[in-house]
Amino acid sequence: MDLENKKEKAQELPMGSSHMPDQKVQEVLKETQKILEVLSREELSPEEKAWVYKSTMDGYQNHVNPGIMEYRKSVSTDYTSIEWSDYGNAFTDINGRKYIDLLGGFGIYNVGHRHPKVIKAVLDQLKRQALHSQELLEPFRAMLAKIVGDLTPGDLQYSFFGNSGAEAVEGAMKLAILHTGRKSFIAAVGGFHGKTMGALSATAKARFRQPFLPILPDCYHTPFGDAEAVEDVLKSADMVGNDIAAVILEPIQGEGGINVPPDDYLPRVRDLCDRYGALLILDEVQTGMGRTGRMFACEHWNVIPDILCLGKSFGGGVMPIGAFISNKTIWEHLFQEPWLHSTTFGGNPLACVAAIAGIHVLLEEKLPERAERMGNYIIQKLKSLRRRFSKLCVDVRGKGLMIGMEFPSDEIGYEVAKGLFDDGVLVAGTLFNAKTLRIEPPLTITQQEVDKALGVIEKIFKEVNTKHFPDRVPVRR
């Protein structure tokens, strides 16, 4: 079609119709073609690398969020790193610089980066079908739900699959309201459950919550690890007729700073929920799928929740998928009206086969057991470093490969994180704070990689300790 005809067609459009100018169409076509060409390359030329670098920096500055540029460790050092590829337990930036991944995407890569079995499952399904019609029955959703029912503790049987951990928490809270007829919740100070409006009401960080208040009413927060405080709120709510629908907790807090509760905490909360008729929702979005040395962290304390939430690594480190799982008695409320809670993309075949393959790898390679063994080794080594650098590192804690290193201040923790990044080891603090740095590598991480990373940590500890505590000579132990 020539330009005059295009103009005539454009004039025929009714007022208010959308029509992209031809110049803009050509610009977008040219840009998308360039991206597709770069995507197809196994190796990029220096000019192509420079183009990707410039496009990324401009895109974040002008079209994503310039604030991210100020936060990210990878762009807060003298060397700006643009993530480009990953494999095993590491990733490389666009210039080929390799980083040992001690962060694991905050718990995404439990089976490693791009595990071949997970990739194969997704590619095999992609050759057959990517998404589903929404109307017919989806076989891999049904198969995954059965496997999850077999895998989870106790009588948990029915699953709903969404796209993220926050979605799983939203669904779990709705199900608790539906089952109990109550509207109030108890969560923990320091807890993190997502940033959608329902999940945000349980999330305890003021900086996330305050811009959106009021959110869901009657969500009470008690100190993490304090069962007596939970009992006080349950008792008070019962006395005033504002009964609690559910207590929602992370078995080990992630965003809160890798906080491990006393051993009697979860069992006591379980008993309290039974006594007061509240449900127990355990958010295992970060702690689940082998991360803490058990398939689910609640198994450390032999506690069975009424509703269990999964996300992050549930998709085998390849596809996004979340889930909430419960027993038949609770799920029966959805039998008559299954569309009270639904999603367009949740439970799609690509995500479901990725989750199935990820579970297969976890079991076949005994990764929960490996997480416990490697975690004990790392914690022992870090505690030894803490004793030597007692002014610099004030605590080391965790279970399995969910470990935290705490420093005297956010500034010192951030300095350690940047030093590690400069030397090819990725860790991170919480979203707003680096006082506690998280170590959550793939459960597949090798002994050689761990020892190399620990050597870098020791080196950075020495450098930062000398700068801030010159009068404190580290002790050899």
CORRA-V139748 format. One line per field, one symbol per residue. ss: DSSP state (2 for helix, 1 for strand, 0 for the rest). phi: phi as a letter, one per 30 degrees, with the letter a starting at -180 (. if undefined). burial: b if it has 24 or more other C-alpha atoms within 12 Angstrom, else e. A space follows every 10 residues. Layout:
ss = ???
phi = ???
burial = ???
This chain:
ss = 0022222222 2200000000 0222222222 2222222222 0000022222 2222222222 2222022222 2022200000 0011111101 1110000111 1002222000 0010022222 2222222200 0000000022 2222222222 2000000111 1100222222 2222222222 0001111110 0000002222 2200022222 2200000011 1110002222 2222222222 0001111110 0110000011 0000222222 2222220011 1110000000 0000002222 2000001111 0222200000 0111110222 2222000222 0000000022 2222222222 2222002222 2222222222 2222222200 0011111110 0111111002 2222222222 2200110100 0000011110 0000002222 2222222222 2222222200 0000000
phi = .ddddddddd ddddejddbd eeddeddddd dddddddddd ddbcdedddd ddeddddddd dcbcaddddd deedbccdcd ccdbabahbb bbcdcidcbd ccciihjdcd cjdheedded dddddddcac ccdicddcdd dddddddddd dddicdbcbb cccaddddde dddddddddc icbcbcbcej dbbkbddddd dddcdeddde dcddcddhcc ccedjcdddd dededddddc iceddaccbd ebdcedkhcc dedcddedde dddddcicdc ccdcecddij ecjbebdddd chccddbccb ahdeciibbd ababbbcded dedcddbdcd bbadcdiddd ddddddddde deddchdedd dddddddddd ddddddddcd ddccabakbh cbbbccbdad dddddddddd ddcibcbadd dcbcdccccb dedceddddd ddddddeddd eddddddcbd dcdecdb
burial = eeeeeeeeee eeeeeeeeee eeeeeeeeee eeeeeeeeee eeeeeeeebe ebbeebeeee eeeeeeeeee ebbbbeeeeb bbebebbbbb bbbbbeebbb bbbbbbbbbb bbbbbebbbe bbeebeeeee bbeeeeebeb beebbebbbe bbbeebbbbb bbbbbbbbbb bbbbbbbbbb ebbbbbbbbb bbbbbbbbbb bbbbbeebbe eeeeebeebb bbbbbbbebb bebbeebeee ebbbbbbbbb bbbbbbbbbb beeebbbbbb bbbeebbbbb bbbbbbbbbb bbbbbbbbbb bebbbbbbbb bbbbbbbbbb bbbbbbbeeb bebbeeeeee beeebbbbbb bbbbbbbbbb bbeeebbbbb bbbbbbbbbe bbbebbebbb bbbbbbbbbb bbbbbbbbeb ebbbbbbbbb bbbbbbbbbb bbbbbbbbbb bbbbbbeebb eebbebbbeb bbbbbeebee eeebeee
